[in-house]
Each structure stands twice: as structure tokens, then as C-alpha cells.
Amino acid sequence: MIMSHHAEQRSQERHISPMQLEWLLSYGQESHKRGVRLFHFDRTSYFQLIREVDPENLALALRSRNIYAVITESRVITVGYRDERLKPRKSHKRIRRRSPDRQGIHCIQRRSR
């Protein structure tokens, strides 16, 4: 997988090794958001990694729980550690309000009855 310059910088800054990225692409879950692919570990894929990893790499695998990667086509855009869940948020319901002009007319009409 080809890494962008930005992804290389972020992986160095955040201490994410190429092996962790390889595990993420092999075991992690893929989701699609806004035209890119997002890889992250969910519970089952993370425990599968822990079971199958070599004992000498277990400490590195244990630190890999919260990493993610954003990929477009065949290029890694960025990598990092997630703070929140990666599920889409529900949109807030909009409260329909009348325009100020209509509220004034409505109040005047009510008073005149």
C-alpha cells in the first residue's frame, strides 16, 4: 500500500508502525464514508489479531486497539488513534419555527377574535 507524505508524517508522530498498519488492513473492519475507506478494529477483529499474533509482537498488538487508517483507492491518506466511536451520528431533528412575520400575523389574528 502506498502511503502519502501526510500519512508517513502522522504515523511517525503517533508512533504507529508499518506492522500495525499491515495488521489493521488485514484484520480490521472496513467502512465507507464520503468517498474514502476507513479501517478500524472492532471487538472481534481485535481479539482475532491478539489470538493470532506472535508472542514477541503481542505488546505492539495490544497498543493497536484504537488505531484507524483513511484510504482512498490504493493510497493511505492518514493514520491515527481514535477518541470516539466511529459510528455515524444521528442528525438532530430540526425544530420548525415560523418566520417572525408569520408569528406576528398569527398573534394579531388571534387577538382580534
C-alpha positions in Angstrom: 0.0 0.0 0.0 1.3 3.4 -0.9 1.4 6.0 1.9 1.0 9.7 1.3 3.6 12.1 2.7 1.0 13.2 5.2 0.3 9.6 6.4 4.1 9.0 6.8 4.4 12.1 9.0 1.4 11.2 11.1 2.5 7.6 11.6 5.9 8.8 12.8 4.3 11.4 15.1 1.8 9.0 16.5 4.2 6.0 16.8 2.2 3.7 14.5 4.5 1.2 12.9 4.1 -0.3 9.4 3.4 -3.7 11.1 0.4 -2.2 12.9 -0.9 -0.7 9.7 -0.5 -4.1 8.0 -2.5 -5.7 10.8 -5.1 -3.1 10.5 -5.6 -3.7 6.8 -5.6 -7.5 7.3 -7.8 -7.8 10.4 -9.6 -4.5 10.7 -13.2 -3.6 9.7 -13.7 -1.5 6.6 -16.4 1.2 6.4 -17.1 3.8 3.7 -17.5 7.5 4.5 -17.6 10.3 2.0 -15.8 8.5 -0.8 -12.9 7.0 1.3 -12.5 3.7 3.1 -12.0 3.8 6.9 -10.2 0.9 8.6 -10.5 0.3 12.3 -10.6 -2.6 14.8 -13.9 -3.7 16.3 -14.0 -6.1 19.2 -14.0 -9.3 17.2 -11.3 -8.3 14.8 -9.1 -7.0 17.6 -9.4 -10.2 19.6 -8.7 -12.3 16.4 -5.4 -10.3 16.0 -4.4 -10.9 19.6 -5.0 -14.6 19.3 -3.1 -15.0 16.0 -0.1 -12.6 16.6 3.3 -13.9 17.5 4.1 -13.7 21.3 7.1 -11.4 20.5 4.8 -8.9 18.9 2.0 -9.1 21.5 2.9 -5.8 23.2 2.7 -4.0 19.9 -0.6 -5.6 19.1 -2.1 -4.6 22.4 -1.3 -1.0 21.6 -3.1 -1.3 18.3 -6.7 -1.3 19.7 -7.6 2.3 18.8 -5.8 2.9 15.5 -7.5 3.8 12.3 -6.5 4.5 8.7 -8.2 6.5 6.0 -7.6 5.1 2.5 -8.6 6.3 -0.9 -8.2 4.0 -3.9 -4.8 2.4 -3.1 -3.3 5.2 -1.1 -3.2 5.7 2.7 -4.2 9.3 3.4 -3.7 9.4 7.2 -3.5 7.2 10.3 -4.2 8.0 13.9 -5.8 7.0 17.2 -9.5 7.3 17.5 -11.0 9.1 20.5 -14.7 8.3 19.9 -16.7 5.6 18.3 -16.6 5.6 14.6 -20.3 5.1 14.1 -22.2 7.8 12.2 -24.1 10.2 14.4 -27.8 10.7 14.1 -28.7 14.1 12.8 -30.6 16.4 15.1 -34.2 17.0 14.4 -34.9 20.4 13.2 -37.5 22.4 15.0 -39.8 24.1 12.6 -40.3 27.7 13.6 -42.5 30.2 11.9 -40.9 33.2 10.4 -41.1 36.4 12.5 -43.6 37.9 10.1 -46.0 35.0 10.2 -45.8 34.8 14.0 -46.9 38.4 14.3 -49.8 38.0 11.9 -50.9 34.9 13.7 -50.9 36.6 17.1 -52.8 39.6 15.7 -55.4 37.4 14.2 -55.9 35.5 17.4 -56.3 38.7 19.4 -59.0 40.0 17.0 -61.3 37.1 17.5 
